Amino acid sequence: MSCCVAVSASAAAAPVILVWGDSLSAAYGLETSQGWVALLDARLKARGYDYTVVNGSVSGETTAGGLTRLPDALRDHKPAIVLLELGANDGLQGLPVELMQDNLGRMIALSRKAGAKVVLLGILMPPNYGPAYTREFSGAYVDLARRYRLPFLPFLLDGVAQDRELLQADGKHPLAQGEPRVLDNVWPKLFPLLQKKH
């Protein structure tokens, strides 16, 4: 059984963009149509890009869970592009940064071996986790982006996390009005990889 949900129906021949994330990409607390992944699908179509967007994001997912699920998703969907957005739950659970980094690296390698280009979408930990942990956590993404020469967004929620009016009551997840800003953060990293049919 497939793990993932196509955001909208499209031609079978259309290349796939696989979004591989956690609640930040799964439209947690919102209608699916309000999340940045659905907004991405709409923007692609509005601008004449023929892609099928598949959202494989799962609320609460860690990098270990994502790594376990990824081979089946790569086999089933054969994505041209993988938007990799995992690690936040590792950080919130205080899991070792080295393990998170290793899991992300293995997912990047698996995706590339399957023929996909990878965009790394990073997240930052709140300062209450201590300066050493937060520095090590953000540094893991930087190291991966450099090692694999990836398009890299350091902070998915830039401009959203800093504005309480754009966040749900938990202070972690965007409200619907914050989701377009999330997409605007992702778009410049994804756009150079997109191709239009001629």
KEMI-130150 format. One record per residue (C-alpha): residue number from 1; x, y, z; residue in one letter. Coordinates in steps of 0.5 Angstrom, whole numbers, plus 2048, in hexadecimal, padded with zeros to 3 digits. Layout:
// residues N
i  xx  yy  zz  aa
NUM  X  Y  Z  A;
...
//
This chain:
// residues 198
i  xx  yy  zz  aa
1  800  800  800  M;
2  803  807  7FE  S;
3  805  80B  804  C;
4  804  812  800  C;
5  7FE  816  7FD  V;
6  7FE  81A  7F7  A;
7  7FC  821  7F8  V;
8  7F8  821  7F1  S;
9  7F7  81C  7EC  A;
10  7FC  81D  7E6  S;
11  7FE  81A  7E0  A;
12  802  813  7E1  A;
13  808  816  7DD  A;
14  809  81C  7E1  A;
15  80F  81C  7E5  P;
16  80E  81B  7ED  V;
17  810  820  7F2  I;
18  810  81C  7F9  L;
19  80F  820  7FF  V;
20  812  81C  805  W;
21  811  81F  80C  G;
22  80E  820  812  D;
23  808  824  815  S;
24  80B  82A  812  L;
25  809  828  80B  S;
26  803  823  80D  A;
27  7FF  82A  80E  A;
28  7FE  828  815  Y;
29  7F8  82B  818  G;
30  7F6  82E  812  L;
31  7F2  82B  80C  E;
32  7F6  828  807  T;
33  7F5  82D  802  S;
34  7F8  832  806  Q;
35  7FF  82F  807  G;
36  805  832  803  W;
37  805  82B  7FF  V;
38  7FE  82C  7FC  A;
39  800  833  7FB  L;
40  806  831  7F7  L;
41  802  82C  7F3  D;
42  7FD  832  7F1  A;
43  803  837  7F0  R;
44  806  832  7EB  L;
45  800  831  7E7  K;
46  7FF  838  7E7  A;
47  806  83A  7E4  R;
48  805  834  7DF  G;
49  80A  82F  7E2  Y;
50  807  828  7E1  D;
51  809  824  7E8  Y;
52  805  81F  7EC  T;
53  806  821  7F3  V;
54  806  81B  7F8  V;
55  806  81D  800  N;
56  809  817  804  G;
57  80A  81C  80A  S;
58  808  819  811  V;
59  806  81D  817  S;
60  80B  81B  81C  G;
61  810  817  818  E;
62  817  817  819  T;
63  81D  816  815  T;
64  81D  80F  817  A;
65  816  80E  815  G;
66  817  811  80E  G;
67  81D  80D  80D  L;
68  819  807  80E  T;
69  813  809  809  R;
70  817  80C  804  L;
71  81A  806  800  P;
72  812  804  7FE  D;
73  810  80B  7FC  A;
74  816  80C  7F8  L;
75  814  805  7F4  R;
76  80D  807  7F4  D;
77  80D  80E  7F2  H;
78  814  80F  7EE  K;
79  815  816  7F0  P;
80  819  81B  7EC  A;
81  81A  820  7F2  I;
82  819  81E  7F9  V;
83  818  824  7FE  L;
84  81B  821  804  L;
85  818  824  80B  E;
86  81A  820  811  L;
87  81E  821  817  G;
88  819  826  81B  A;
89  816  820  81F  N;
90  81D  81D  821  D;
91  81F  824  824  G;
92  819  824  828  L;
93  81A  81D  82B  Q;
94  821  81F  82C  G;
95  824  81A  828  L;
96  82B  81A  826  P;
97  82D  81E  820  V;
98  832  819  81D  E;
99  82C  814  81C  L;
100  828  819  819  M;
101  82D  81C  815  Q;
102  82F  814  813  D;
103  828  813  811  N;
104  827  819  80D  L;
105  82D  817  809  G;
106  82B  810  808  R;
107  824  813  805  M;
108  828  818  801  I;
109  82C  812  7FE  A;
110  826  80E  7FD  L;
111  822  813  7F9  S;
112  828  815  7F5  R;
113  829  80D  7F3  K;
114  822  80D  7F1  A;
115  823  813  7EC  G;
116  820  818  7F0  A;
117  823  81F  7F1  K;
118  822  821  7F9  V;
119  821  828  7FC  V;
120  823  828  803  L;
121  81E  82C  808  L;
122  821  82E  80F  G;
123  81D  830  815  I;
124  820  833  81B  L;
125  81F  831  823  M;
126  81D  836  828  P;
127  822  839  82C  P;
128  81F  836  832  N;
129  823  82F  830  Y;
130  82A  833  832  G;
131  82E  836  82D  P;
132  833  830  82C  A;
133  82D  82C  82A  Y;
134  82A  831  825  T;
135  831  833  822  R;
136  832  82B  821  E;
137  82B  82A  81E  F;
138  82B  830  819  S;
139  832  82E  817  G;
140  830  827  815  A;
141  82C  829  810  Y;
142  832  82E  80D  V;
143  837  828  80D  D;
144  832  824  809  L;
145  830  829  804  A;
146  838  82B  803  R;
147  83A  823  803  R;
148  834  822  7FE  Y;
149  834  828  7FA  R;
150  82D  829  7FB  L;
151  828  82F  7FA  P;
152  827  831  802  F;
153  822  835  806  L;
154  825  836  80D  P;
155  81E  837  810  F;
156  817  835  80D  L;
157  813  839  812  L;
158  818  840  811  D;
159  813  846  811  G;
160  80E  841  814  V;
161  810  83F  81B  A;
162  812  846  81D  Q;
163  80B  848  81C  D;
164  806  846  821  R;
165  800  848  81D  E;
166  802  843  818  L;
167  803  83D  81D  L;
168  7FE  838  820  Q;
169  7FD  838  827  A;
170  802  833  828  D;
171  807  838  826  G;
172  80B  833  821  K;
173  806  832  81B  H;
174  804  838  816  P;
175  7FD  83A  815  L;
176  7FA  83A  80E  A;
177  7FC  841  80D  Q;
178  803  83F  80F  G;
179  803  83A  809  E;
180  804  83E  803  P;
181  80B  841  807  R;
182  80D  83A  808  V;
183  80C  838  800  L;
184  810  83F  7FF  D;
185  816  83D  803  N;
186  816  836  7FF  V;
187  815  838  7F8  W;
188  81B  83C  7F6  P;
189  81F  835  7F8  K;
190  81A  831  7F4  L;
191  819  836  7EE  F;
192  820  834  7EB  P;
193  81F  82D  7EA  L;
194  818  82E  7E7  L;
195  817  82C  7DF  Q;
196  811  82E  7DB  K;
197  80F  82A  7D5  K;
198  811  82C  7CE  H;
//
